[in-house]
Amino acid sequence: METKLNPANSNQLPPGKFSARVLYIEDDVTNQRLMAQIFQHRRHLELLAALDPDTGLRIAHDQALDLILLDINLPGMDGFEVMTQLRQNPVLSAIPVIAISANAMPETITRGMEAGFSAYLTKPMNIPDLLAILDRILPHVEGLPLTE
């Protein structure tokens, strides 16, 4: 199921003022809501969400994305498998992907970085670290505030 998690942005910013589109593939609705709240601090970013890997891959194929946030522990297909599919697709292979996982074991983080993730964040999420990564990877629209 595809969801636009920050619909308030479309009412608060002029149409077309999103500088980037981000997809969050996460099976936990509570984590999706938390991410939507975090994205209120980066109102120039549009956040889409998928509750399962198959929907996430479909959205990635259908939408012009600038970044993917990817949970590692997903039902049916883990984040490493999703990453493999993304990297095997010539159209999607250049999209930066950030892993987000409760698995903080050093060997899993190393595996993630070797798999090509741009960053590996652990849960509970360090919000300032996430915002710093978003600011580093994604463009900012001149004249739009980062926060309210």
C-alpha positions, 0 to 999 in steps of 0.5 A, a space after each residue: 500500500 502506497 501512502 503519502 505521509 506528509 500531506 500537510 506539506 502540500 497545503 503549506 508549500 506552494 505546489 511543485 516546491 518539493 526539492 526531492 522525493 523520498 520513499 520509506 519502505 517500512 512495515 511498521 505503521 508507527 515507524 512510518 508515522 514517526 518518519 512523517 513527523 521527522 520530515 516536518 523538519 524538512 518540509 521541502 522533501 516529499 515522503 512516500 511510504 510502502 508497507 511491504 517490499 513489493 509495493 516499495 519496489 513498484 513505487 521505486 519503478 513508477 516514481 522519480 525518487 531521490 532517496 530510499 529509506 529501507 528497513 532491513 527486517 521486512 516480511 517476505 523479502 529483507 532489506 538486503 534483497 530489496 537492495 540487490 533488486 534496486 542495484 540490478 535495475 539500471 534505472 534504480 541503481 543510482 538512487 541512494 539508499 539508507 538502511 534503517 534497522 533495529 539490528 545494530 550488530 557490527 557485522 550487519 552494519 558492515 554487510 550493509 555498507 558493503 551492499 552499497 547502502 549510503 548510510 546505515 542507521 539503527 533504531 531507535 533512530 538518532 533523529 539529528 543523524 538522520 536529518 544530517 544525512 538527509 541534508 547531505 544527500 538531498 538538495 535544498 530549495 533556496 528560500 524554503 525554511 528547513 523547519 517551520 
